[in-house]
Amino acid sequence: MHVVKEMLGHSSIRQTESYAITEEQTIGREMSELKNKLHGRPKSIPENELATLNRLEQEKKAIREKYNIQQP
């Protein structure tokens, strides 16, 4: 850590440590997203977008019924 402190020109080891902690958190988030992508889990969808999707599905259903369209 001291070598990294010197390389980055930080005045204190605490400054370098704060970057290291931030980097660990960022790496953790990125790895979690990668894990979700590899396992096919989508990101969570915001509630307002789910509501819009449900409304569109209902509208689609109503149009199919109105025009007697069979679902493929």
PQR file of N, CA, C, O and H, with PARSE charges and radii, in Angstrom:
ATOM      1  N   MET A   1       0.830  -1.186   0.000 -0.4000 1.5000
ATOM      2  CA  MET A   1       0.000   0.000   0.000 -0.0000 2.0000
ATOM      3  C   MET A   1       0.876   1.252   0.000  0.5500 1.7000
ATOM      4  O   MET A   1       0.540   2.257  -0.626 -0.5500 1.4000
ATOM      5  N   HIS A   2       1.999   1.177   0.709 -0.4000 1.5000
ATOM      6  CA  HIS A   2       2.896   2.331   0.758 -0.0000 2.0000
ATOM      7  C   HIS A   2       3.502   2.632  -0.611  0.5500 1.7000
ATOM      8  O   HIS A   2       3.684   3.793  -0.978 -0.5500 1.4000
ATOM      9  H   HIS A   2       2.272   0.361   1.218  0.4000 1.0000
ATOM     10  N   VAL A   3       3.809   1.581  -1.354 -0.4000 1.5000
ATOM     11  CA  VAL A   3       4.363   1.778  -2.695 -0.0000 2.0000
ATOM     12  C   VAL A   3       3.323   2.445  -3.591  0.5500 1.7000
ATOM     13  O   VAL A   3       3.641   3.366  -4.343 -0.5500 1.4000
ATOM     14  H   VAL A   3       3.660   0.638  -1.056  0.4000 1.0000
ATOM     15  N   VAL A   4       2.095   1.981  -3.507 -0.4000 1.5000
ATOM     16  CA  VAL A   4       1.010   2.563  -4.305 -0.0000 2.0000
ATOM     17  C   VAL A   4       0.809   4.022  -3.916  0.5500 1.7000
ATOM     18  O   VAL A   4       0.600   4.874  -4.779 -0.5500 1.4000
ATOM     19  H   VAL A   4       1.836   1.233  -2.896  0.4000 1.0000
ATOM     20  N   LYS A   5       0.870   4.310  -2.626 -0.4000 1.5000
ATOM     21  CA  LYS A   5       0.742   5.691  -2.123 -0.0000 2.0000
ATOM     22  C   LYS A   5       1.786   6.582  -2.791  0.5500 1.7000
ATOM     23  O   LYS A   5       1.469   7.671  -3.270 -0.5500 1.4000
ATOM     24  H   LYS A   5       1.039   3.618  -1.924  0.4000 1.0000
ATOM     25  N   GLU A   6       3.008   6.120  -2.818 -0.4000 1.5000
ATOM     26  CA  GLU A   6       4.086   6.902  -3.420 -0.0000 2.0000
ATOM     27  C   GLU A   6       3.886   7.049  -4.928  0.5500 1.7000
ATOM     28  O   GLU A   6       4.091   8.128  -5.484 -0.5500 1.4000
ATOM     29  H   GLU A   6       3.265   5.236  -2.429  0.4000 1.0000
ATOM     30  N   MET A   7       3.489   5.968  -5.580 -0.4000 1.5000
ATOM     31  CA  MET A   7       3.286   6.003  -7.029 -0.0000 2.0000
ATOM     32  C   MET A   7       2.179   6.983  -7.417  0.5500 1.7000
ATOM     33  O   MET A   7       2.274   7.664  -8.438 -0.5500 1.4000
ATOM     34  H   MET A   7       3.323   5.091  -5.128  0.4000 1.0000
ATOM     35  N   LEU A   8       1.135   7.049  -6.598 -0.4000 1.5000
ATOM     36  CA  LEU A   8       0.022   7.942  -6.895 -0.0000 2.0000
ATOM     37  C   LEU A   8       0.254   9.358  -6.399  0.5500 1.7000
ATOM     38  O   LEU A   8      -0.505  10.269  -6.733 -0.5500 1.4000
ATOM     39  H   LEU A   8       1.058   6.496  -5.769  0.4000 1.0000
ATOM     40  N   GLY A   9       1.288   9.546  -5.612 -0.4000 1.5000
ATOM     41  CA  GLY A   9       1.603  10.875  -5.111 -0.0000 2.0000
ATOM     42  C   GLY A   9       0.693  11.340  -3.995  0.5500 1.7000
ATOM     43  O   GLY A   9       0.536  12.541  -3.771 -0.5500 1.4000
ATOM     44  H   GLY A   9       1.904   8.806  -5.341  0.4000 1.0000
ATOM     45  N   HIS A  10       0.092  10.392  -3.295 -0.4000 1.5000
ATOM     46  CA  HIS A  10      -0.778  10.750  -2.179 -0.0000 2.0000
ATOM     47  C   HIS A  10       0.061  11.219  -0.995  0.5500 1.7000
ATOM     48  O   HIS A  10       1.189  10.774  -0.782 -0.5500 1.4000
ATOM     49  H   HIS A  10       0.219   9.417  -3.477  0.4000 1.0000
ATOM     50  N   SER A  11      -0.535  12.135  -0.232 -0.4000 1.5000
ATOM     51  CA  SER A  11       0.197  12.659   0.923 -0.0000 2.0000
ATOM     52  C   SER A  11       0.062  11.758   2.143  0.5500 1.7000
ATOM     53  O   SER A  11       0.869  11.845   3.069 -0.5500 1.4000
ATOM     54  H   SER A  11      -1.452  12.496  -0.405  0.4000 1.0000
ATOM     55  N   SER A  12      -0.946  10.898   2.155 -0.4000 1.5000
ATOM     56  CA  SER A  12      -1.117  10.011   3.304 -0.0000 2.0000
ATOM     57  C   SER A  12      -1.596   8.638   2.845  0.5500 1.7000
ATOM     58  O   SER A  12      -2.185   8.489   1.774 -0.5500 1.4000
ATOM     59  H   SER A  12      -1.602  10.828   1.403  0.4000 1.0000
ATOM     60  N   ILE A  13      -1.331   7.656   3.673 -0.4000 1.5000
ATOM     61  CA  ILE A  13      -1.775   6.290   3.390 -0.0000 2.0000
ATOM     62  C   ILE A  13      -3.289   6.205   3.453  0.5500 1.7000
ATOM     63  O   ILE A  13      -3.891   5.383   2.761 -0.5500 1.4000
ATOM     64  H   ILE A  13      -0.852   7.777   4.543  0.4000 1.0000
ATOM     65  N   ARG A  14      -3.918   7.045   4.275 -0.4000 1.5000
ATOM     66  CA  ARG A  14      -5.385   7.051   4.375 -0.0000 2.0000
ATOM     67  C   ARG A  14      -6.032   7.409   3.045  0.5500 1.7000
ATOM     68  O   ARG A  14      -7.060   6.840   2.679 -0.5500 1.4000
ATOM     69  H   ARG A  14      -3.429   7.713   4.837  0.4000 1.0000
ATOM     70  N   GLN A  15      -5.444   8.335   2.334 -0.4000 1.5000
ATOM     71  CA  GLN A  15      -5.972   8.726   1.034 -0.0000 2.0000
ATOM     72  C   GLN A  15      -5.931   7.530   0.081  0.5500 1.7000
ATOM     73  O   GLN A  15      -6.891   7.269  -0.642 -0.5500 1.4000
ATOM     74  H   GLN A  15      -4.609   8.798   2.631  0.4000 1.0000
ATOM     75  N   THR A  16      -4.826   6.821   0.090 -0.4000 1.5000
ATOM     76  CA  THR A  16      -4.684   5.638  -0.763 -0.0000 2.0000
ATOM     77  C   THR A  16      -5.668   4.559  -0.342  0.5500 1.7000
ATOM     78  O   THR A  16      -6.280   3.909  -1.189 -0.5500 1.4000
ATOM     79  H   THR A  16      -4.045   7.033   0.678  0.4000 1.0000
ATOM     80  N   GLU A  17      -5.822   4.365   0.969 -0.4000 1.5000
ATOM     81  CA  GLU A  17      -6.761   3.356   1.468 -0.0000 2.0000
ATOM     82  C   GLU A  17      -8.188   3.672   1.057  0.5500 1.7000
ATOM     83  O   GLU A  17      -8.957   2.760   0.753 -0.5500 1.4000
ATOM     84  H   GLU A  17      -5.325   4.893   1.657  0.4000 1.0000
ATOM     85  N   SER A  18      -8.558   4.951   1.042 -0.4000 1.5000
ATOM     86  CA  SER A  18      -9.928   5.304   0.650 -0.0000 2.0000
ATOM     87  C   SER A  18     -10.189   4.912  -0.799  0.5500 1.7000
ATOM     88  O   SER A  18     -11.288   4.474  -1.137 -0.5500 1.4000
ATOM     89  H   SER A  18      -7.933   5.691   1.289  0.4000 1.0000
ATOM     90  N   TYR A  19      -9.182   5.068  -1.654 -0.4000 1.5000
ATOM     91  CA  TYR A  19      -9.333   4.633  -3.039 -0.0000 2.0000
ATOM     92  C   TYR A  19      -9.454   3.113  -3.114  0.5500 1.7000
ATOM     93  O   TYR A  19     -10.246   2.584  -3.894 -0.5500 1.4000
ATOM     94  H   TYR A  19      -8.289   5.424  -1.379  0.4000 1.0000
ATOM     95  N   ALA A  20      -8.675   2.427  -2.310 -0.4000 1.5000
ATOM     96  CA  ALA A  20      -8.713   0.962  -2.316 -0.0000 2.0000
ATOM     97  C   ALA A  20     -10.084   0.456  -1.889  0.5500 1.7000
ATOM     98  O   ALA A  20     -10.608  -0.487  -2.482 -0.5500 1.4000
ATOM     99  H   ALA A  20      -8.031   2.856  -1.676  0.4000 1.0000
ATOM    100  N   ILE A  21     -10.666   1.070  -0.872 -0.4000 1.5000
ATOM    101  CA  ILE A  21     -11.995   0.656  -0.405 -0.0000 2.0000
ATOM    102  C   ILE A  21     -13.024   0.910  -1.489  0.5500 1.7000
ATOM    103  O   ILE A  21     -13.868   0.056  -1.760 -0.5500 1.4000
ATOM    104  H   ILE A  21     -10.241   1.836  -0.391  0.4000 1.0000
ATOM    105  N   THR A  22     -12.960   2.081  -2.113 -0.4000 1.5000
ATOM    106  CA  THR A  22     -13.889   2.408  -3.192 -0.0000 2.0000
ATOM    107  C   THR A  22     -13.746   1.412  -4.327  0.5500 1.7000
ATOM    108  O   THR A  22     -14.743   0.955  -4.886 -0.5500 1.4000
ATOM    109  H   THR A  22     -12.275   2.775  -1.893  0.4000 1.0000
ATOM    110  N   GLU A  23     -12.516   1.074  -4.670 -0.4000 1.5000
ATOM    111  CA  GLU A  23     -12.279   0.119  -5.738 -0.0000 2.0000
ATOM    112  C   GLU A  23     -12.855  -1.257  -5.392  0.5500 1.7000
ATOM    113  O   GLU A  23     -13.427  -1.920  -6.258 -0.5500 1.4000
ATOM    114  H   GLU A  23     -11.706   1.445  -4.217  0.4000 1.0000
ATOM    115  N   GLU A  24     -12.712  -1.687  -4.153 -0.4000 1.5000
ATOM    116  CA  GLU A  24     -13.262  -2.978  -3.736 -0.0000 2.0000
ATOM    117  C   GLU A  24     -14.777  -2.985  -3.899  0.5500 1.7000
ATOM    118  O   GLU A  24     -15.346  -3.974  -4.360 -0.5500 1.4000
ATOM    119  H   GLU A  24     -12.247  -1.148  -3.450  0.4000 1.0000
ATOM    120  N   GLN A  25     -15.427  -1.899  -3.527 -0.4000 1.5000
ATOM    121  CA  GLN A  25     -16.877  -1.808  -3.660 -0.0000 2.0000
ATOM    122  C   GLN A  25     -17.280  -1.842  -5.128  0.5500 1.7000
ATOM    123  O   GLN A  25     -18.234  -2.527  -5.498 -0.5500 1.4000
ATOM    124  H   GLN A  25     -14.964  -1.095  -3.152  0.4000 1.0000
ATOM    125  N   THR A  26     -16.560  -1.108  -5.958 -0.4000 1.5000
ATOM    126  CA  THR A  26     -16.848  -1.070  -7.391 -0.0000 2.0000
ATOM    127  C   THR A  26     -16.650  -2.446  -8.006  0.5500 1.7000
ATOM    128  O   THR A  26     -17.476  -2.905  -8.795 -0.5500 1.4000
ATOM    129  H   THR A  26     -15.786  -0.552  -5.658  0.4000 1.0000
ATOM    130  N   ILE A  27     -15.569  -3.094  -7.648 -0.4000 1.5000
ATOM    131  CA  ILE A  27     -15.306  -4.439  -8.169 -0.0000 2.0000
ATOM    132  C   ILE A  27     -16.408  -5.391  -7.733  0.5500 1.7000
ATOM    133  O   ILE A  27     -16.859  -6.218  -8.526 -0.5500 1.4000
ATOM    134  H   ILE A  27     -14.898  -2.721  -7.007  0.4000 1.0000
ATOM    135  N   GLY A  28     -16.848  -5.287  -6.485 -0.4000 1.5000
ATOM    136  CA  GLY A  28     -17.934  -6.131  -5.990 -0.0000 2.0000
ATOM    137  C   GLY A  28     -19.214  -5.949  -6.790  0.5500 1.7000
ATOM    138  O   GLY A  28     -19.868  -6.925  -7.160 -0.5500 1.4000
ATOM    139  H   GLY A  28     -16.482  -4.615  -5.841  0.4000 1.0000
ATOM    140  N   ARG A  29     -19.571  -4.691  -7.058 -0.4000 1.5000
ATOM    141  CA  ARG A  29     -20.781  -4.408  -7.853 -0.0000 2.0000
ATOM    142  C   ARG A  29     -20.650  -4.966  -9.257  0.5500 1.7000
ATOM    143  O   ARG A  29     -21.572  -5.600  -9.769 -0.5500 1.4000
ATOM    144  H   ARG A  29     -19.040  -3.899  -6.758  0.4000 1.0000
ATOM    145  N   GLU A  30     -19.503  -4.730  -9.881 -0.4000 1.5000
ATOM    146  CA  GLU A  30     -19.290  -5.200 -11.242 -0.0000 2.0000
ATOM    147  C   GLU A  30     -19.332  -6.724 -11.321  0.5500 1.7000
ATOM    148  O   GLU A  30     -19.902  -7.287 -12.256 -0.5500 1.4000
ATOM    149  H   GLU A  30     -18.754  -4.214  -9.465  0.4000 1.0000
ATOM    150  N   MET A  31     -18.733  -7.382 -10.348 -0.4000 1.5000
ATOM    151  CA  MET A  31     -18.744  -8.842 -10.331 -0.0000 2.0000
ATOM    152  C   MET A  31     -20.158  -9.375 -10.133  0.5500 1.7000
ATOM    153  O   MET A  31     -20.529 -10.389 -10.724 -0.5500 1.4000
ATOM    154  H   MET A  31     -18.270  -6.925  -9.589  0.4000 1.0000
ATOM    155  N   SER A  32     -20.940  -8.701  -9.313 -0.4000 1.5000
ATOM    156  CA  SER A  32     -22.322  -9.097  -9.099 -0.0000 2.0000
ATOM    157  C   SER A  32     -23.131  -8.977 -10.391  0.5500 1.7000
ATOM    158  O   SER A  32     -23.928  -9.857 -10.717 -0.5500 1.4000
ATOM    159  H   SER A  32     -20.639  -7.877  -8.834  0.4000 1.0000
ATOM    160  N   GLU A  33     -22.919  -7.885 -11.119 -0.4000 1.5000
ATOM    161  CA  GLU A  33     -23.608  -7.715 -12.397 -0.0000 2.0000
ATOM    162  C   GLU A  33     -23.178  -8.776 -13.395  0.5500 1.7000
ATOM    163  O   GLU A  33     -24.007  -9.311 -14.132 -0.5500 1.4000
ATOM    164  H   GLU A  33     -22.271  -7.171 -10.855  0.4000 1.0000
ATOM    165  N   LEU A  34     -21.890  -9.084 -13.425 -0.4000 1.5000
ATOM    166  CA  LEU A  34     -21.395 -10.126 -14.323 -0.0000 2.0000
ATOM    167  C   LEU A  34     -22.016 -11.473 -13.965  0.5500 1.7000
ATOM    168  O   LEU A  34     -22.426 -12.222 -14.851 -0.5500 1.4000
ATOM    169  H   LEU A  34     -21.217  -8.650 -12.827  0.4000 1.0000
ATOM    170  N   LYS A  35     -22.086 -11.781 -12.678 -0.4000 1.5000
ATOM    171  CA  LYS A  35     -22.685 -13.031 -12.232 -0.0000 2.0000
ATOM    172  C   LYS A  35     -24.139 -13.126 -12.704  0.5500 1.7000
ATOM    173  O   LYS A  35     -24.571 -14.170 -13.191 -0.5500 1.4000
ATOM    174  H   LYS A  35     -21.752 -11.172 -11.959  0.4000 1.0000
ATOM    175  N   ASN A  36     -24.887 -12.035 -12.558 -0.4000 1.5000
ATOM    176  CA  ASN A  36     -26.272 -12.020 -13.009 -0.0000 2.0000
ATOM    177  C   ASN A  36     -26.374 -12.230 -14.511  0.5500 1.7000
ATOM    178  O   ASN A  36     -27.259 -12.945 -14.982 -0.5500 1.4000
ATOM    179  H   ASN A  36     -24.536 -11.187 -12.162  0.4000 1.0000
ATOM    180  N   LYS A  37     -25.471 -11.609 -15.267 -0.4000 1.5000
ATOM    181  CA  LYS A  37     -25.490 -11.788 -16.718 -0.0000 2.0000
ATOM    182  C   LYS A  37     -25.166 -13.231 -17.092  0.5500 1.7000
ATOM    183  O   LYS A  37     -25.808 -13.802 -17.974 -0.5500 1.4000
ATOM    184  H   LYS A  37     -24.752 -11.028 -14.884  0.4000 1.0000
ATOM    185  N   LEU A  38     -24.181 -13.819 -16.432 -0.4000 1.5000
ATOM    186  CA  LEU A  38     -23.791 -15.188 -16.745 -0.0000 2.0000
ATOM    187  C   LEU A  38     -24.866 -16.196 -16.381  0.5500 1.7000
ATOM    188  O   LEU A  38     -25.003 -17.230 -17.034 -0.5500 1.4000
ATOM    189  H   LEU A  38     -23.659 -13.355 -15.716  0.4000 1.0000
ATOM    190  N   HIS A  39     -25.626 -15.894 -15.341 -0.4000 1.5000
ATOM    191  CA  HIS A  39     -26.671 -16.815 -14.900 -0.0000 2.0000
ATOM    192  C   HIS A  39     -28.031 -16.454 -15.480  0.5500 1.7000
ATOM    193  O   HIS A  39     -29.045 -17.045 -15.110 -0.5500 1.4000
ATOM    194  H   HIS A  39     -25.515 -15.053 -14.811  0.4000 1.0000
ATOM    195  N   GLY A  40     -28.051 -15.485 -16.386 -0.4000 1.5000
ATOM    196  CA  GLY A  40     -29.284 -15.134 -17.073 -0.0000 2.0000
ATOM    197  C   GLY A  40     -30.301 -14.392 -16.229  0.5500 1.7000
ATOM    198  O   GLY A  40     -31.472 -14.320 -16.600 -0.5500 1.4000
ATOM    199  H   GLY A  40     -27.227 -15.004 -16.686  0.4000 1.0000
ATOM    200  N   ARG A  41     -29.882 -13.843 -15.112 -0.4000 1.5000
ATOM    201  CA  ARG A  41     -30.815 -13.087 -14.284 -0.0000 2.0000
ATOM    202  C   ARG A  41     -30.814 -11.631 -14.731  0.5500 1.7000
ATOM    203  O   ARG A  41     -29.765 -10.988 -14.764 -0.5500 1.4000
ATOM    204  H   ARG A  41     -28.930 -13.902 -14.811  0.4000 1.0000
ATOM    205  N   PRO A  42     -31.980 -11.116 -15.071 -0.5600 1.5000
ATOM    206  CA  PRO A  42     -32.038  -9.717 -15.494  0.2800 2.0000
ATOM    207  C   PRO A  42     -31.869  -8.770 -14.315  0.5500 1.7000
ATOM    208  O   PRO A  42     -32.056  -9.152 -13.159 -0.5500 1.4000
ATOM    209  N   LYS A  43     -31.518  -7.545 -14.623 -0.4000 1.5000
ATOM    210  CA  LYS A  43     -31.477  -6.514 -13.593 -0.0000 2.0000
ATOM    211  C   LYS A  43     -32.901  -6.299 -13.120  0.5500 1.7000
ATOM    212  O   LYS A  43     -33.855  -6.574 -13.848 -0.5500 1.4000
ATOM    213  H   LYS A  43     -31.367  -7.235 -15.561  0.4000 1.0000
ATOM    214  N   SER A  44     -33.041  -5.812 -11.912 -0.4000 1.5000
ATOM    215  CA  SER A  44     -34.374  -5.556 -11.413 -0.0000 2.0000
ATOM    216  C   SER A  44     -35.022  -4.437 -12.229  0.5500 1.7000
ATOM    217  O   SER A  44     -34.369  -3.463 -12.604 -0.5500 1.4000
ATOM    218  H   SER A  44     -32.266  -5.588 -11.321  0.4000 1.0000
ATOM    219  N   ILE A  45     -36.310  -4.597 -12.494 -0.4000 1.5000
ATOM    220  CA  ILE A  45     -37.056  -3.646 -13.299 -0.0000 2.0000
ATOM    221  C   ILE A  45     -37.795  -2.697 -12.367  0.5500 1.7000
ATOM    222  O   ILE A  45     -38.480  -3.146 -11.448 -0.5500 1.4000
ATOM    223  H   ILE A  45     -36.841  -5.388 -12.189  0.4000 1.0000
ATOM    224  N   PRO A  46     -37.667  -1.394 -12.588 -0.5600 1.5000
ATOM    225  CA  PRO A  46     -38.369  -0.431 -11.734  0.2800 2.0000
ATOM    226  C   PRO A  46     -39.881  -0.634 -11.783  0.5500 1.7000
ATOM    227  O   PRO A  46     -40.431  -1.029 -12.811 -0.5500 1.4000
ATOM    228  N   GLU A  47     -40.539  -0.363 -10.672 -0.4000 1.5000
ATOM    229  CA  GLU A  47     -41.986  -0.571 -10.553 -0.0000 2.0000
ATOM    230  C   GLU A  47     -42.768   0.164 -11.625  0.5500 1.7000
ATOM    231  O   GLU A  47     -43.720  -0.387 -12.177 -0.5500 1.4000
ATOM    232  H   GLU A  47     -40.092  -0.042  -9.837  0.4000 1.0000
ATOM    233  N   ASN A  48     -42.383   1.407 -11.933 -0.4000 1.5000
ATOM    234  CA  ASN A  48     -43.146   2.162 -12.934 -0.0000 2.0000
ATOM    235  C   ASN A  48     -43.042   1.517 -14.314  0.5500 1.7000
ATOM    236  O   ASN A  48     -43.992   1.571 -15.095 -0.5500 1.4000
ATOM    237  H   ASN A  48     -41.609   1.855 -11.484  0.4000 1.0000
ATOM    238  N   GLU A  49     -41.900   0.911 -14.620 -0.4000 1.5000
ATOM    239  CA  GLU A  49     -41.754   0.232 -15.903 -0.0000 2.0000
ATOM    240  C   GLU A  49     -42.553  -1.069 -15.930  0.5500 1.7000
ATOM    241  O   GLU A  49     -43.094  -1.441 -16.972 -0.5500 1.4000
ATOM    242  H   GLU A  49     -41.128   0.867 -13.986  0.4000 1.0000
ATOM    243  N   LEU A  50     -42.631  -1.760 -14.795 -0.4000 1.5000
ATOM    244  CA  LEU A  50     -43.470  -2.961 -14.724 -0.0000 2.0000
ATOM    245  C   LEU A  50     -44.939  -2.596 -14.908  0.5500 1.7000
ATOM    246  O   LEU A  50     -45.679  -3.313 -15.582 -0.5500 1.4000
ATOM    247  H   LEU A  50     -42.192  -1.457 -13.949  0.4000 1.0000
ATOM    248  N   ALA A  51     -45.360  -1.481 -14.309 -0.4000 1.5000
ATOM    249  CA  ALA A  51     -46.743  -1.025 -14.452 -0.0000 2.0000
ATOM    250  C   ALA A  51     -47.049  -0.705 -15.912  0.5500 1.7000
ATOM    251  O   ALA A  51     -48.122  -1.044 -16.413 -0.5500 1.4000
ATOM    252  H   ALA A  51     -44.758  -0.899 -13.762  0.4000 1.0000
ATOM    253  N   THR A  52     -46.112  -0.055 -16.593 -0.4000 1.5000
ATOM    254  CA  THR A  52     -46.297   0.262 -18.012 -0.0000 2.0000
ATOM    255  C   THR A  52     -46.394  -1.010 -18.832  0.5500 1.7000
ATOM    256  O   THR A  52     -47.247  -1.119 -19.713 -0.5500 1.4000
ATOM    257  H   THR A  52     -45.241   0.220 -16.186  0.4000 1.0000
ATOM    258  N   LEU A  53     -45.532  -1.969 -18.553 -0.4000 1.5000
ATOM    259  CA  LEU A  53     -45.552  -3.244 -19.264 -0.0000 2.0000
ATOM    260  C   LEU A  53     -46.882  -3.961 -19.056  0.5500 1.7000
ATOM    261  O   LEU A  53     -47.457  -4.482 -20.011 -0.5500 1.4000
ATOM    262  H   LEU A  53     -44.839  -1.880 -17.837  0.4000 1.0000
ATOM    263  N   ASN A  54     -47.375  -3.994 -17.824 -0.4000 1.5000
ATOM    264  CA  ASN A  54     -48.664  -4.637 -17.541 -0.0000 2.0000
ATOM    265  C   ASN A  54     -49.806  -3.937 -18.265  0.5500 1.7000
ATOM    266  O   ASN A  54     -50.702  -4.590 -18.800 -0.5500 1.4000
ATOM    267  H   ASN A  54     -46.908  -3.571 -17.047  0.4000 1.0000
ATOM    268  N   ARG A  55     -49.771  -2.598 -18.282 -0.4000 1.5000
ATOM    269  CA  ARG A  55     -50.817  -1.839 -18.978 -0.0000 2.0000
ATOM    270  C   ARG A  55     -50.797  -2.158 -20.468  0.5500 1.7000
ATOM    271  O   ARG A  55     -51.852  -2.352 -21.071 -0.5500 1.4000
ATOM    272  H   ARG A  55     -49.043  -2.067 -17.848  0.4000 1.0000
ATOM    273  N   LEU A  56     -49.618  -2.214 -21.067 -0.4000 1.5000
ATOM    274  CA  LEU A  56     -49.502  -2.534 -22.491 -0.0000 2.0000
ATOM    275  C   LEU A  56     -49.988  -3.946 -22.792  0.5500 1.7000
ATOM    276  O   LEU A  56     -50.624  -4.183 -23.819 -0.5500 1.4000
ATOM    277  H   LEU A  56     -48.761  -2.056 -20.577  0.4000 1.0000
ATOM    278  N   GLU A  57     -49.690  -4.878 -21.899 -0.4000 1.5000
ATOM    279  CA  GLU A  57     -50.171  -6.254 -22.084 -0.0000 2.0000
ATOM    280  C   GLU A  57     -51.699  -6.297 -22.074  0.5500 1.7000
ATOM    281  O   GLU A  57     -52.309  -7.014 -22.868 -0.5500 1.4000
ATOM    282  H   GLU A  57     -49.173  -4.686 -21.065  0.4000 1.0000
ATOM    283  N   GLN A  58     -52.309  -5.534 -21.180 -0.4000 1.5000
ATOM    284  CA  GLN A  58     -53.774  -5.489 -21.112 -0.0000 2.0000
ATOM    285  C   GLN A  58     -54.366  -4.856 -22.376  0.5500 1.7000
ATOM    286  O   GLN A  58     -55.384  -5.313 -22.896 -0.5500 1.4000
ATOM    287  H   GLN A  58     -51.814  -4.952 -20.535  0.4000 1.0000
ATOM    288  N   GLU A  59     -53.710  -3.799 -22.855 -0.4000 1.5000
ATOM    289  CA  GLU A  59     -54.174  -3.156 -24.096 -0.0000 2.0000
ATOM    290  C   GLU A  59     -54.049  -4.110 -25.275  0.5500 1.7000
ATOM    291  O   GLU A  59     -54.935  -4.171 -26.128 -0.5500 1.4000
ATOM    292  H   GLU A  59     -52.883  -3.428 -22.432  0.4000 1.0000
ATOM    293  N   LYS A  60     -52.960  -4.845 -25.321 -0.4000 1.5000
ATOM    294  CA  LYS A  60     -52.751  -5.820 -26.392 -0.0000 2.0000
ATOM    295  C   LYS A  60     -53.828  -6.895 -26.347  0.5500 1.7000
ATOM    296  O   LYS A  60     -54.366  -7.290 -27.381 -0.5500 1.4000
ATOM    297  H   LYS A  60     -52.241  -4.795 -24.628  0.4000 1.0000
ATOM    298  N   LYS A  61     -54.132  -7.359 -25.164 -0.4000 1.5000
ATOM    299  CA  LYS A  61     -55.169  -8.378 -24.991 -0.0000 2.0000
ATOM    300  C   LYS A  61     -56.526  -7.846 -25.447  0.5500 1.7000
ATOM    301  O   LYS A  61     -57.278  -8.555 -26.116 -0.5500 1.4000
ATOM    302  H   LYS A  61     -53.695  -7.038 -24.324  0.4000 1.0000
ATOM    303  N   ALA A  62     -56.840  -6.607 -25.088 -0.4000 1.5000
ATOM    304  CA  ALA A  62     -58.122  -6.013 -25.470 -0.0000 2.0000
ATOM    305  C   ALA A  62     -58.232  -5.881 -26.987  0.5500 1.7000
ATOM    306  O   ALA A  62     -59.298  -6.127 -27.551 -0.5500 1.4000
ATOM    307  H   ALA A  62     -56.229  -6.032 -24.544  0.4000 1.0000
ATOM    308  N   ILE A  63     -57.157  -5.499 -27.642 -0.4000 1.5000
ATOM    309  CA  ILE A  63     -57.181  -5.373 -29.107 -0.0000 2.0000
ATOM    310  C   ILE A  63     -57.357  -6.730 -29.755  0.5500 1.7000
ATOM    311  O   ILE A  63     -58.119  -6.867 -30.712 -0.5500 1.4000
ATOM    312  H   ILE A  63     -56.292  -5.298 -27.183  0.4000 1.0000
ATOM    313  N   ARG A  64     -56.659  -7.739 -29.244 -0.4000 1.5000
ATOM    314  CA  ARG A  64     -56.817  -9.101 -29.791 -0.0000 2.0000
ATOM    315  C   ARG A  64     -58.265  -9.573 -29.670  0.5500 1.7000
ATOM    316  O   ARG A  64     -58.823 -10.153 -30.601 -0.5500 1.4000
ATOM    317  H   ARG A  64     -56.039  -7.628 -28.467  0.4000 1.0000
ATOM    318  N   GLU A  65     -58.857  -9.315 -28.513 -0.4000 1.5000
ATOM    319  CA  GLU A  65     -60.251  -9.722 -28.306 -0.0000 2.0000
ATOM    320  C   GLU A  65     -61.201  -8.934 -29.203  0.5500 1.7000
ATOM    321  O   GLU A  65     -62.141  -9.503 -29.759 -0.5500 1.4000
ATOM    322  H   GLU A  65     -58.404  -8.844 -27.756  0.4000 1.0000
ATOM    323  N   LYS A  66     -60.966  -7.639 -29.347 -0.4000 1.5000
ATOM    324  CA  LYS A  66     -61.825  -6.771 -30.165 -0.0000 2.0000
ATOM    325  C   LYS A  66     -61.836  -7.244 -31.610  0.5500 1.7000
ATOM    326  O   LYS A  66     -62.893  -7.276 -32.240 -0.5500 1.4000
ATOM    327  H   LYS A  66     -60.202  -7.177 -28.895  0.4000 1.0000
ATOM    328  N   TYR A  67     -60.679  -7.611 -32.145 -0.4000 1.5000
ATOM    329  CA  TYR A  67     -60.569  -8.012 -33.539 -0.0000 2.0000
ATOM    330  C   TYR A  67     -60.489  -9.528 -33.722  0.5500 1.7000
ATOM    331  O   TYR A  67     -60.195 -10.023 -34.810 -0.5500 1.4000
ATOM    332  H   TYR A  67     -59.820  -7.585 -31.633  0.4000 1.0000
ATOM    333  N   ASN A  68     -60.757 -10.254 -32.635 -0.4000 1.5000
ATOM    334  CA  ASN A  68     -60.778 -11.708 -32.663 -0.0000 2.0000
ATOM    335  C   ASN A  68     -59.492 -12.278 -33.287  0.5500 1.7000
ATOM    336  O   ASN A  68     -59.539 -13.127 -34.177 -0.5500 1.4000
ATOM    337  H   ASN A  68     -60.996  -9.853 -31.751  0.4000 1.0000
ATOM    338  N   ILE A  69     -58.358 -11.791 -32.797 -0.4000 1.5000
ATOM    339  CA  ILE A  69     -57.056 -12.242 -33.281 -0.0000 2.0000
ATOM    340  C   ILE A  69     -56.561 -13.350 -32.360  0.5500 1.7000
ATOM    341  O   ILE A  69     -56.503 -13.183 -31.142 -0.5500 1.4000
ATOM    342  H   ILE A  69     -58.320 -11.102 -32.074  0.4000 1.0000
ATOM    343  N   GLN A  70     -56.207 -14.474 -32.956 -0.4000 1.5000
ATOM    344  CA  GLN A  70     -55.684 -15.592 -32.183 -0.0000 2.0000
ATOM    345  C   GLN A  70     -54.214 -15.365 -31.883  0.5500 1.7000
ATOM    346  O   GLN A  70     -53.450 -14.927 -32.743 -0.5500 1.4000
ATOM    347  H   GLN A  70     -56.253 -14.609 -33.945  0.4000 1.0000
ATOM    348  N   GLN A  71     -53.833 -15.664 -30.673 -0.4000 1.5000
ATOM    349  CA  GLN A  71     -52.439 -15.513 -30.284 -0.0000 2.0000
ATOM    350  C   GLN A  71     -51.610 -16.641 -30.897  0.5500 1.7000
ATOM    351  O   GLN A  71     -52.014 -17.802 -30.844 -0.5500 1.4000
ATOM    352  H   GLN A  71     -54.453 -16.021 -29.974  0.4000 1.0000
ATOM    353  N   PRO A  72     -50.439 -16.305 -31.488 -0.5600 1.5000
ATOM    354  CA  PRO A  72     -49.594 -17.346 -32.098  0.2800 2.0000
ATOM    355  C   PRO A  72     -49.035 -18.317 -31.102  0.5500 1.7000
ATOM    356  O   PRO A  72     -48.311 -19.239 -31.479 -0.5500 1.4000
TER
END
